[in-house]
Amino acid sequence: MDEAQKQLDEKNFVVLEAFKVFTGKGTVYTKIDAPVEKFTKVYVDGKELAASNYEVTSGSTVITLNGTYLKTLANGTYDVDVEFSSGAVVKTKLTVNVSNNPSTKPTDPSQPTVDAPTVSKPSVNPNGTSTSGVNTVNTGDQTNMVLLYGLLISSLLGIAVVTKKRKMQ
């Protein structure tokens, strides 16, 4: 293969698997038909992404964005450019759709800011709703525990009464 054809082939790298929509859990990846040895950088919306925010593996070129970085992104669609040493740039899109996530993009995706987590003890009503403004996880279990404890105590009292009557006979 002559040098001109080799350079032409390298400029035609294609996306084999695009990023899936990030919904708040795990990671997302893209797979590009290109030798991993030629990979150089990733850009998100035109800004170089810090190498600590992604992992590159072989199998063509697989770029996995880590969950910590993804959680810093606001809901929306991002342009992702993957650069190779041959000068080829492969363009793809990343969509973030996390419920309860703001819909504005950060100013610099290469240097995400992460708010320090706050810990508070939520106050919860018997129906499972929060009284302190902190959302609690709804597991789908709507069992009324007071009713169950009442039934337990009634059953124990019933057993005690029946046992006492039998002993008196």
N, CA, C and O atoms as a DFTB+ gen file, in Angstrom:
676 C
 N C O
     1  1       0.848      -1.174       0.000
     2  2       0.000       0.000       0.000
     3  2       0.891       1.233       0.000
     4  3       1.804       1.337       0.819
     5  1       0.637       2.170      -0.910
     6  2       1.477       3.361      -0.975
     7  2       1.104       4.327       0.147
     8  3       0.042       4.205       0.757
     9  1       1.992       5.290       0.414
    10  2       1.836       6.214       1.531
    11  2       0.577       7.075       1.393
    12  3      -0.090       7.346       2.392
    13  1       0.245       7.505       0.186
    14  2      -0.949       8.332      -0.025
    15  2      -2.219       7.559       0.334
    16  3      -3.116       8.115       0.970
    17  1      -2.310       6.285      -0.064
    18  2      -3.479       5.472       0.244
    19  2      -3.571       5.227       1.750
    20  3      -4.663       5.248       2.318
    21  1      -2.424       4.993       2.398
    22  2      -2.406       4.755       3.841
    23  2      -2.938       5.974       4.590
    24  3      -3.726       5.829       5.524
    25  1      -2.507       7.195       4.185
    26  2      -2.988       8.409       4.841
    27  2      -4.477       8.609       4.588
    28  3      -5.201       9.042       5.484
    29  1      -4.944       8.299       3.378
    30  2      -6.360       8.424       3.063
    31  2      -7.193       7.491       3.936
    32  3      -8.243       7.885       4.444
    33  1      -6.724       6.251       4.111
    34  2      -7.433       5.289       4.944
    35  2      -7.514       5.767       6.392
    36  3      -8.548       5.606       7.040
    37  1      -6.414       6.362       6.912
    38  2      -6.400       6.833       8.288
    39  2      -7.351       8.007       8.493
    40  3      -7.881       8.177       9.591
    41  1      -7.577       8.806       7.483
    42  2      -8.483       9.947       7.596
    43  2      -9.939       9.494       7.608
    44  3     -10.816      10.281       7.967
    45  1     -10.221       8.250       7.228
    46  2     -11.584       7.760       7.123
    47  2     -11.979       6.836       8.274
    48  3     -12.760       5.906       8.076
    49  1     -11.451       7.079       9.468
    50  2     -11.874       6.302      10.615
    51  2     -13.360       6.570      10.854
    52  3     -13.828       7.694      10.672
    53  1     -14.095       5.542      11.259
    54  2     -15.532       5.707      11.481
    55  2     -15.926       5.204      12.870
    56  3     -15.230       4.391      13.478
    57  1     -17.053       5.706      13.347
    58  2     -17.607       5.278      14.633
    59  2     -18.337       3.957      14.410
    60  3     -19.283       3.888      13.625
    61  1     -17.895       2.914      15.103
    62  2     -18.563       1.608      15.021
    63  2     -19.740       1.534      15.985
    64  3     -20.790       0.984      15.652
    65  1     -19.560       2.091      17.184
    66  2     -20.629       2.150      18.186
    67  2     -20.606       3.539      18.803
    68  3     -19.589       3.968      19.348
    69  1     -21.716       4.232      18.717
    70  2     -21.811       5.578      19.296
    71  2     -22.092       5.482      20.794
    72  3     -22.499       4.438      21.303
    73  1     -21.863       6.599      21.486
    74  2     -22.204       6.661      22.904
    75  2     -23.688       6.403      23.086
    76  3     -24.499       6.907      22.308
    77  1     -24.059       5.633      24.090
    78  2     -25.453       5.481      24.487
    79  2     -25.823       6.712      25.327
    80  3     -24.935       7.439      25.772
    81  1     -27.087       6.946      25.543
    82  2     -27.525       8.072      26.371
    83  2     -27.141       7.779      27.820
    84  3     -27.455       6.713      28.350
    85  1     -26.458       8.734      28.458
    86  2     -26.097       8.577      29.867
    87  2     -27.287       9.012      30.713
    88  3     -27.749      10.148      30.611
    89  1     -27.783       8.096      31.552
    90  2     -28.967       8.368      32.371
    91  2     -28.645       8.504      33.859
    92  3     -29.554       8.566      34.687
    93  1     -27.378       8.549      34.194
    94  2     -27.004       8.771      35.589
    95  2     -26.324       7.593      36.246
    96  3     -25.839       7.717      37.370
    97  1     -26.275       6.446      35.574
    98  2     -25.660       5.256      36.169
    99  2     -24.575       4.723      35.251
   100  3     -24.726       4.721      34.029
   101  1     -23.484       4.271      35.847
   102  2     -22.434       3.594      35.096
   103  2     -21.596       4.522      34.241
   104  3     -21.350       5.675      34.597
   105  1     -21.165       3.997      33.108
   106  2     -20.321       4.718      32.175
   107  2     -20.918       4.599      30.778
   108  3     -21.877       3.856      30.565
   109  1     -20.350       5.329      29.836
   110  2     -20.726       5.174      28.435
   111  2     -19.439       5.087      27.617
   112  3     -18.393       5.593      28.023
   113  1     -19.540       4.437      26.461
   114  2     -18.347       4.306      25.627
   115  2     -18.707       4.454      24.164
   116  3     -19.863       4.320      23.761
   117  1     -17.675       4.735      23.381
   118  2     -17.798       4.742      21.935
   119  2     -16.682       3.881      21.376
   120  3     -15.599       3.803      21.955
   121  1     -16.947       3.234      20.249
   122  2     -15.961       2.365      19.613
   123  2     -15.698       2.911      18.211
   124  3     -16.623       3.109      17.424
   125  1     -14.422       3.150      17.914
   126  2     -14.026       3.751      16.643
   127  2     -13.128       2.783      15.887
   128  3     -12.229       2.175      16.469
   129  1     -13.371       2.644      14.606
   130  2     -12.590       1.766      13.732
   131  2     -11.255       2.427      13.431
   132  3     -11.055       3.002      12.361
   133  1     -10.338       2.334      14.400
   134  2      -9.015       2.936      14.273
   135  2      -8.062       2.226      15.231
   136  3      -8.484       1.759      16.288
   137  1      -6.779       2.139      14.870
   138  2      -5.816       1.503      15.788
   139  2      -5.645       2.348      17.056
   140  3      -5.447       3.560      16.980
   141  1      -5.723       1.708      18.199
   142  2      -5.637       2.410      19.474
   143  2      -4.288       3.123      19.630
   144  3      -4.201       4.120      20.347
   145  1      -3.243       2.628      18.971
   146  2      -1.914       3.243      19.065
   147  2      -1.895       4.652      18.479
   148  3      -1.023       5.451      18.820
   149  1      -2.832       4.958      17.617
   150  2      -2.868       6.276      16.960
   151  2      -3.740       7.289      17.701
   152  3      -3.791       8.459      17.320
   153  1      -4.425       6.849      18.757
   154  2      -5.271       7.750      19.547
   155  2      -4.402       8.789      20.239
   156  3      -3.321       8.469      20.734
   157  1      -4.881      10.057      20.277
   158  2      -4.147      11.095      21.003
   159  2      -4.997      11.811      22.056
   160  3      -4.585      11.897      23.213
   161  1      -6.197      12.336      21.676
   162  2      -6.961      13.172      22.611
   163  2      -8.460      13.032      22.391
   164  3      -8.924      12.545      21.360
   165  1      -9.213      13.488      23.421
   166  2     -10.673      13.589      23.333
   167  2     -11.045      15.032      23.660
   168  3     -10.518      15.628      24.599
   169  1     -11.959      15.576      22.870
   170  2     -12.481      16.915      23.109
   171  2     -13.987      16.818      23.329
   172  3     -14.676      16.073      22.633
   173  1     -14.497      17.579      24.304
   174  2     -15.932      17.668      24.535
   175  2     -16.314      19.128      24.332
   176  3     -15.817      20.013      25.029
   177  1     -17.192      19.368      23.381
   178  2     -17.594      20.721      22.999
   179  2     -16.382      21.619      22.745
   180  3     -16.365      22.782      23.149
   181  1     -15.374      21.071      22.075
   182  2     -14.210      21.851      21.662
   183  2     -13.127      22.013      22.699
   184  3     -12.086      22.601      22.405
   185  1     -13.334      21.513      23.902
   186  2     -12.320      21.632      24.962
   187  2     -11.724      20.266      25.261
   188  3     -12.436      19.268      25.376
   189  1     -10.400      20.246      25.386
   190  2      -9.717      18.966      25.633
   191  2     -10.154      18.392      26.975
   192  3     -10.195      19.091      27.988
   193  1     -10.477      17.112      26.957
   194  2     -10.923      16.415      28.162
   195  2      -9.701      15.867      28.894
   196  3      -8.828      15.253      28.281
   197  1      -9.642      16.089      30.192
   198  2      -8.536      15.576      31.006
   199  2      -8.506      14.047      30.917
   200  3      -9.552      13.400      30.967
   201  1      -7.322      13.481      30.787
   202  2      -7.167      12.031      30.612
   203  2      -7.731      11.242      31.791
   204  3      -8.073      10.071      31.632
   205  1      -7.833      11.850      32.958
   206  2      -8.382      11.152      34.123
   207  2      -9.890      10.927      34.001
   208  3     -10.470      10.185      34.794
   209  1     -10.524      11.558      33.021
   210  2     -11.974      11.448      32.855
   211  2     -12.394      10.383      31.860
   212  3     -13.588      10.211      31.612
   213  1     -11.440       9.666      31.285
   214  2     -11.782       8.614      30.329
   215  2     -10.703       7.538      30.316
   216  3      -9.595       7.737      30.813
   217  1     -11.052       6.406      29.743
   218  2     -10.129       5.275      29.609
   219  2     -10.152       4.838      28.146
   220  3     -11.213       4.760      27.527
   221  1      -8.972       4.555      27.605
   222  2      -8.867       4.100      26.220
   223  2      -8.381       2.660      26.235
   224  3      -7.381       2.343      26.880
   225  1      -9.094       1.781      25.518
   226  2      -8.707       0.379      25.422
   227  2      -8.736      -0.047      23.968
   228  3      -9.325       0.618      23.117
   229  1      -8.087      -1.172      23.703
   230  2      -8.056      -1.674      22.331
   231  2      -9.312      -2.472      22.027
   232  3     -10.166      -2.684      22.888
   233  1      -9.398      -2.899      20.800
   234  2     -10.602      -3.530      20.263
   235  2     -11.123      -2.508      19.286
   236  3     -12.263      -2.054      19.386
   237  1     -10.266      -2.144      18.325
   238  2     -10.302      -0.908      17.556
   239  2      -9.873       0.136      18.581
   240  3      -8.869      -0.074      19.261
   241  1     -10.584       1.243      18.722
   242  2     -10.296       2.197      19.790
   243  2     -11.593       2.376      20.570
   244  3     -12.588       2.859      20.030
   245  1     -11.578       1.987      21.836
   246  2     -12.754       2.098      22.687
   247  2     -12.464       3.163      23.740
   248  3     -11.509       3.044      24.507
   249  1     -13.295       4.201      23.771
   250  2     -13.134       5.295      24.726
   251  2     -14.317       5.251      25.687
   252  3     -15.470       5.406      25.287
   253  1     -14.004       5.035      26.968
   254  2     -15.026       4.943      28.006
   255  2     -14.926       6.174      28.895
   256  3     -13.894       6.410      29.524
   257  1     -15.989       6.951      28.947
   258  2     -16.037       8.116      29.837
   259  2     -16.462       7.639      31.218
   260  3     -17.446       6.912      31.358
   261  1     -15.710       8.057      32.244
   262  2     -16.021       7.537      33.580
   263  2     -17.238       8.221      34.187
   264  3     -17.569       9.359      33.854
   265  1     -17.887       7.499      35.082
   266  2     -19.131       7.950      35.692
   267  2     -18.985       9.228      36.487
   268  3     -19.897      10.054      36.506
   269  1     -17.848       9.403      37.146
   270  2     -17.629      10.610      37.948
   271  2     -17.676      11.845      37.060
   272  3     -18.298      12.849      37.409
   273  1     -17.016      11.765      35.912
   274  2     -17.038      12.885      34.977
   275  2     -18.438      13.092      34.407
   276  3     -18.928      14.219      34.345
   277  1     -19.074      12.007      33.994
   278  2     -20.395      12.112      33.368
   279  2     -21.414      12.762      34.296
   280  3     -22.290      13.494      33.836
   281  1     -21.311      12.503      35.591
   282  2     -22.263      13.068      36.547
   283  2     -22.088      14.572      36.711
   284  3     -22.969      15.236      37.258
   285  1     -20.958      15.127      36.242
   286  2     -20.754      16.574      36.321
   287  2     -21.412      17.299      35.161
   288  3     -21.537      18.523      35.188
   289  1     -21.833      16.561      34.143
   290  2     -22.424      17.177      32.959
   291  2     -23.913      17.426      33.160
   292  3     -24.627      16.606      33.736
   293  1     -24.359      18.564      32.677
   294  2     -25.784      18.884      32.704
   295  2     -26.484      18.131      31.583
   296  3     -25.835      17.660      30.648
   297  1     -27.783      18.019      31.671
   298  2     -28.551      17.397      30.597
   299  2     -28.337      18.162      29.302
   300  3     -28.295      19.392      29.286
   301  1     -28.203      17.413      28.226
   302  2     -28.014      18.034      26.918
   303  2     -27.210      17.136      26.009
   304  3     -26.861      16.012      26.369
   305  1     -26.919      17.650      24.817
   306  2     -26.128      16.907      23.833
   307  2     -24.784      17.601      23.682
   308  3     -24.715      18.824      23.558
   309  1     -23.729      16.817      23.694
   310  2     -22.371      17.331      23.623
   311  2     -21.690      16.800      22.364
   312  3     -21.879      15.645      21.984
   313  1     -20.892      17.662      21.721
   314  2     -20.070      17.244      20.586
   315  2     -18.786      16.637      21.139
   316  3     -18.089      17.268      21.934
   317  1     -18.473      15.415      20.719
   318  2     -17.254      14.749      21.158
   319  2     -16.386      14.517      19.924
   320  3     -16.827      13.899      18.955
   321  1     -15.146      15.016      19.966
   322  2     -14.185      14.825      18.884
   323  2     -13.043      13.973      19.422
   324  3     -12.484      14.258      20.481
   325  1     -12.705      12.925      18.678
   326  2     -11.611      12.046      19.057
   327  2     -10.509      12.250      18.031
   328  3     -10.718      12.073      16.831
   329  1      -9.330      12.625      18.521
   330  2      -8.211      12.965      17.639
   331  2      -7.188      11.831      17.595
   332  3      -6.921      11.169      18.598
   333  1      -6.623      11.626      16.397
   334  2      -5.614      10.593      16.185
   335  2      -4.327      11.225      15.671
   336  3      -4.353      12.320      15.109
   337  1      -3.207      10.543      15.859
   338  2      -1.896      11.079      15.481
   339  2      -1.772      11.331      13.989
   340  3      -0.931      12.130      13.577
   341  1      -2.569      10.687      13.178
   342  2      -2.522      10.890      11.731
   343  2      -3.197      12.199      11.324
   344  3      -3.152      12.587      10.157
   345  1      -3.819      12.876      12.284
   346  2      -4.538      14.096      11.978
   347  2      -6.028      13.865      11.824
   348  3      -6.799      14.819      11.721
   349  1      -6.435      12.617      11.809
   350  2      -7.864      12.294      11.682
   351  2      -8.592      12.699      12.961
   352  3      -8.083      12.529      14.069
   353  1      -9.801      13.243      12.778
   354  2     -10.669      13.588      13.902
   355  2     -12.019      12.928      13.650
   356  3     -12.668      13.177      12.634
   357  1     -12.429      12.086      14.587
   358  2     -13.720      11.413      14.479
   359  2     -14.706      12.153      15.361
   360  3     -14.449      12.377      16.543
   361  1     -15.834      12.529      14.780
   362  2     -16.850      13.301      15.499
   363  2     -18.018      12.395      15.865
   364  3     -18.476      11.583      15.062
   365  1     -18.486      12.557      17.097
   366  2     -19.656      11.823      17.563
   367  2     -20.395      12.699      18.566
   368  3     -19.954      13.813      18.852
   369  1     -21.489      12.225      19.095
   370  2     -22.301      12.987      20.049
   371  2     -22.451      12.198      21.342
   372  3     -22.431      10.967      21.339
   373  1     -22.600      12.914      22.433
   374  2     -22.879      12.339      23.738
   375  2     -24.120      13.035      24.270
   376  3     -24.183      14.264      24.297
   377  1     -25.106      12.255      24.691
   378  2     -26.328      12.823      25.261
   379  2     -26.420      12.440      26.729
   380  3     -26.277      11.273      27.094
   381  1     -26.661      13.441      27.561
   382  2     -26.846      13.241      28.999
   383  2     -28.311      13.534      29.294
   384  3     -28.823      14.601      28.954
   385  1     -28.979      12.574      29.932
   386  2     -30.391      12.740      30.277
   387  2     -30.618      12.118      31.651
   388  3     -31.082      10.984      31.770
   389  1     -30.284      12.879      32.673
   390  2     -30.422      12.420      34.055
   391  2     -31.586      13.169      34.678
   392  3     -31.622      14.399      34.636
   393  1     -32.548      12.439      35.263
   394  2     -33.672      13.125      35.895
   395  2     -33.163      13.949      37.068
   396  3     -32.205      13.568      37.741
   397  1     -33.816      15.085      37.306
   398  2     -33.431      16.043      38.355
   399  2     -32.054      16.634      38.117
   400  3     -31.360      16.979      39.074
   401  1     -31.643      16.758      36.858
   402  2     -30.353      17.332      36.498
   403  2     -30.626      18.634      35.754
   404  3     -31.521      18.672      34.910
   405  1     -29.880      19.707      36.041
   406  2     -30.127      20.955      35.325
   407  2     -29.828      20.800      33.839
   408  3     -29.056      19.927      33.441
   409  1     -30.441      21.646      33.026
   410  2     -30.265      21.523      31.592
   411  2     -29.298      22.555      31.023
   412  3     -29.367      22.886      29.840
   413  1     -28.398      23.064      31.861
   414  2     -27.383      23.972      31.353
   415  2     -26.039      23.274      31.385
   416  3     -25.739      22.512      32.305
   417  1     -25.235      23.542      30.370
   418  2     -23.934      22.887      30.261
   419  2     -22.907      23.591      31.138
   420  3     -23.013      24.797      31.360
   421  1     -21.898      22.848      31.650
   422  2     -20.836      23.493      32.421
   423  2     -20.001      24.366      31.494
   424  3     -20.011      24.177      30.277
   425  1     -19.280      25.321      32.070
   426  2     -18.487      26.227      31.246
   427  2     -17.242      25.561      30.689
   428  3     -16.804      25.929      29.599
   429  1     -16.655      24.607      31.378
   430  2     -15.437      23.959      30.901
   431  2     -15.493      22.463      31.209
   432  3     -15.152      22.059      32.321
   433  1     -15.921      21.620      30.237
   434  2     -16.059      20.188      30.522
   435  2     -14.736      19.479      30.754
   436  3     -14.730      18.353      31.252
   437  1     -13.597      20.111      30.405
   438  2     -12.313      19.452      30.648
   439  2     -11.906      19.546      32.115
   440  3     -11.076      18.761      32.575
   441  1     -12.471      20.481      32.846
   442  2     -12.179      20.655      34.266
   443  2     -13.483      20.686      35.047
   444  3     -13.900      21.749      35.508
   445  1     -14.134      19.534      35.204
   446  2     -15.434      19.535      35.875
   447  2     -15.304      19.912      37.339
   448  3     -14.305      19.618      37.994
   449  1     -16.330      20.564      37.827
   450  2     -16.378      20.875      39.244
   451  2     -17.410      19.970      39.879
   452  3     -18.502      19.775      39.344
   453  1     -17.056      19.425      41.014
   454  2     -17.958      18.523      41.712
   455  2     -18.266      19.142      43.059
   456  3     -17.360      19.426      43.842
   457  1     -19.542      19.349      43.326
   458  2     -19.940      19.878      44.618
   459  2     -19.691      18.837      45.689
   460  3     -19.908      17.643      45.484
   461  1     -19.231      19.312      46.840
   462  2     -19.006      18.392      47.953
   463  2     -20.345      17.841      48.416
   464  3     -21.315      18.588      48.548
   465  1     -20.400      16.538      48.662
   466  2     -21.676      15.962      49.094
   467  2     -22.041      16.447      50.491
   468  3     -21.177      16.641      51.345
   469  1     -23.320      16.636      50.701
   470  2     -23.796      17.008      52.022
   471  2     -24.592      15.851      52.584
   472  3     -25.304      15.154      51.861
   473  1     -24.463      15.659      53.873
   474  2     -25.155      14.555      54.524
   475  2     -26.150      15.152      55.503
   476  3     -25.789      15.973      56.347
   477  1     -27.379      14.743      55.390
   478  2     -28.390      15.187      56.341
   479  2     -29.315      14.020      56.614
   480  3     -29.495      13.135      55.778
   481  1     -29.895      14.038      57.798
   482  2     -30.824      12.977      58.169
   483  2     -32.223      13.433      57.791
   484  3     -32.774      14.339      58.415
   485  1     -32.801      12.803      56.766
   486  2     -34.123      13.256      56.349
   487  2     -35.194      12.865      57.346
   488  3     -35.108      11.833      58.012
   489  1     -36.200      13.711      57.432
   490  2     -37.368      13.427      58.242
   491  2     -38.446      12.925      57.294
   492  3     -38.743      13.575      56.292
   493  1     -39.034      11.774      57.602
   494  2     -39.965      11.148      56.670
   495  2     -41.325      10.961      57.337
   496  3     -41.423      10.492      58.471
   497  1     -42.371      11.342      56.603
   498  2     -43.740      11.101      57.055
   499  2     -44.053       9.616      56.946
   500  3     -43.338       8.901      56.244
   501  1     -45.106       9.120      57.621
   502  2     -45.469       7.700      57.506
   503  2     -45.786       7.267      56.073
   504  3     -45.648       6.089      55.744
   505  1     -46.209       8.202      55.219
   506  2     -46.510       7.827      53.839
   507  2     -45.275       7.802      52.952
   508  3     -45.389       7.558      51.751
   509  1     -44.093       8.051      53.520
   510  2     -42.841       7.948      52.769
   511  2     -42.368       9.242      52.157
   512  3     -41.337       9.251      51.483
   513  1     -43.084      10.348      52.365
   514  2     -42.648      11.610      51.796
   515  2     -41.754      12.338      52.778
   516  3     -41.885      12.187      53.993
   517  1     -40.852      13.122      52.241
   518  2     -39.885      13.839      53.052
   519  2     -40.479      15.136      53.575
   520  3     -41.207      15.828      52.864
   521  1     -40.160      15.464      54.834
   522  2     -40.606      16.734      55.402
   523  2     -39.468      17.736      55.442
   524  3     -39.697      18.907      55.745
   525  1     -38.240      17.307      55.142
   526  2     -37.092      18.206      55.236
   527  2     -36.615      18.699      53.878
   528  3     -35.583      19.365      53.800
   529  1     -37.326      18.394      52.823
   530  2     -36.905      18.832      51.498
   531  2     -35.937      17.871      50.836
   532  3     -35.596      18.052      49.667
   533  1     -35.491      16.859      51.554
   534  2     -34.588      15.866      50.993
   535  2     -35.416      14.740      50.400
   536  3     -36.289      14.187      51.070
   537  1     -35.150      14.401      49.158
   538  2     -35.917      13.324      48.520
   539  2     -35.472      11.975      49.046
   540  3     -34.274      11.703      49.133
   541  1     -36.416      11.139      49.392
   542  2     -36.104       9.792      49.829
   543  2     -36.441       8.827      48.714
   544  3     -37.288       9.107      47.866
   545  1     -35.784       7.713      48.722
   546  2     -35.996       6.720      47.688
   547  2     -37.320       6.013      47.914
   548  3     -37.587       5.525      49.012
   549  1     -38.139       5.957      46.895
   550  2     -39.409       5.252      46.977
   551  2     -39.180       3.837      46.474
   552  3     -38.966       3.630      45.279
   553  1     -39.222       2.871      47.367
   554  2     -38.959       1.481      46.989
   555  2     -40.192       0.780      46.465
   556  3     -40.110      -0.357      45.999
   557  1     -41.325       1.439      46.536
   558  2     -42.566       0.811      46.095
   559  2     -43.287       0.089      47.215
   560  3     -44.424      -0.346      47.029
   561  1     -42.663      -0.052      48.368
   562  2     -43.283      -0.722      49.516
   563  2     -44.113       0.302      50.266
   564  3     -43.561       1.211      50.887
   565  1     -45.415       0.168      50.220
   566  2     -46.318       1.100      50.881
   567  2     -46.945       0.489      52.137
   568  3     -48.014       0.924      52.565
   569  1     -46.293      -0.508      52.726
   570  2     -46.821      -1.208      53.887
   571  2     -46.886      -0.276      55.093
   572  3     -45.934       0.448      55.385
   573  1     -48.014      -0.306      55.782
   574  2     -48.201       0.486      56.987
   575  2     -47.671      -0.332      58.164
   576  3     -48.316      -1.289      58.591
   577  1     -46.519       0.031      58.682
   578  2     -45.862      -0.735      59.737
   579  2     -46.649      -0.679      61.057
   580  3     -46.627      -1.643      61.823
   581  1     -47.330       0.417      61.329
   582  2     -48.118       0.516      62.559
   583  2     -49.202      -0.555      62.559
   584  3     -49.444      -1.200      63.579
   585  1     -49.844      -0.740      61.430
   586  2     -50.883      -1.767      61.312
   587  2     -50.283      -3.157      61.552
   588  3     -50.872      -3.970      62.264
   589  1     -49.135      -3.428      60.972
   590  2     -48.500      -4.738      61.157
   591  2     -48.121      -4.989      62.616
   592  3     -48.320      -6.089      63.132
   593  1     -47.576      -3.970      63.279
   594  2     -47.241      -4.132      64.700
   595  2     -48.512      -4.336      65.535
   596  3     -48.512      -5.119      66.484
   597  1     -49.573      -3.644      65.187
   598  2     -50.846      -3.822      65.889
   599  2     -51.355      -5.247      65.749
   600  3     -51.811      -5.844      66.724
   601  1     -51.279      -5.799      64.535
   602  2     -51.692      -7.187      64.313
   603  2     -50.817      -8.161      65.101
   604  3     -51.318      -9.146      65.645
   605  1     -49.535      -7.895      65.163
   606  2     -48.612      -8.753      65.916
   607  2     -48.981      -8.768      67.400
   608  3     -49.047      -9.832      68.017
   609  1     -49.216      -7.604      67.960
   610  2     -49.554      -7.522      69.382
   611  2     -50.907      -8.198      69.646
   612  3     -51.058      -8.914      70.636
   613  1     -51.886      -7.974      68.768
   614  2     -53.198      -8.621      68.925
   615  2     -53.066     -10.133      68.871
   616  3     -53.705     -10.837      69.653
   617  1     -52.249     -10.640      67.963
   618  2     -52.054     -12.090      67.845
   619  2     -51.417     -12.653      69.105
   620  3     -51.838     -13.695      69.609
   621  1     -50.410     -11.967      69.610
   622  2     -49.748     -12.443      70.829
   623  2     -50.711     -12.437      72.016
   624  3     -50.704     -13.368      72.821
   625  1     -51.533     -11.403      72.132
   626  2     -52.523     -11.359      73.212
   627  2     -53.543     -12.481      73.047
   628  3     -53.942     -13.100      74.034
   629  1     -53.970     -12.750      71.815
   630  2     -54.923     -13.839      71.559
   631  2     -54.339     -15.180      71.946
   632  3     -55.031     -16.004      72.544
   633  1     -53.075     -15.416      71.617
   634  2     -52.407     -16.671      71.982
   635  2     -52.318     -16.793      73.497
   636  3     -52.540     -17.869      74.053
   637  1     -51.991     -15.683      74.165
   638  2     -51.882     -15.708      75.633
   639  2     -53.226     -16.030      76.276
   640  3     -53.274     -16.801      77.234
   641  1     -54.314     -15.459      75.776
   642  2     -55.648     -15.712      76.325
   643  2     -56.039     -17.168      76.117
   644  3     -56.524     -17.813      77.047
   645  1     -55.837     -17.695      74.917
   646  2     -56.195     -19.093      74.630
   647  2     -55.375     -20.039      75.498
   648  3     -55.920     -21.004      76.033
   649  1     -54.101     -19.788      75.648
   650  2     -53.230     -20.628      76.467
   651  2     -53.683     -20.603      77.925
   652  3     -53.713     -21.649      78.573
   653  1     -54.031     -19.443      78.448
   654  2     -54.450     -19.318      79.841
   655  2     -55.766     -20.072      80.062
   656  3     -55.929     -20.716      81.098
   657  1     -56.710     -20.007      79.109
   658  2     -57.992     -20.712      79.241
   659  2     -57.775     -22.203      79.238
   660  3     -58.430     -22.916      79.998
   661  1     -56.877     -22.699      78.408
   662  2     -56.617     -24.142      78.358
   663  2     -56.019     -24.639      79.659
   664  3     -56.342     -25.736      80.116
   665  1     -55.145     -23.836      80.262
   666  2     -54.524     -24.235      81.504
   667  2     -55.534     -24.255      82.651
   668  3     -55.386     -25.038      83.589
   669  1     -56.553     -23.408      82.587
   670  2     -57.555     -23.345      83.650
   671  2     -58.509     -24.549      83.554
   672  3     -59.126     -24.905      84.558
   673  1     -58.645     -25.160      82.429
   674  2     -59.578     -26.272      82.279
   675  2     -59.059     -27.519      82.887
   676  3     -59.728     -28.551      82.845
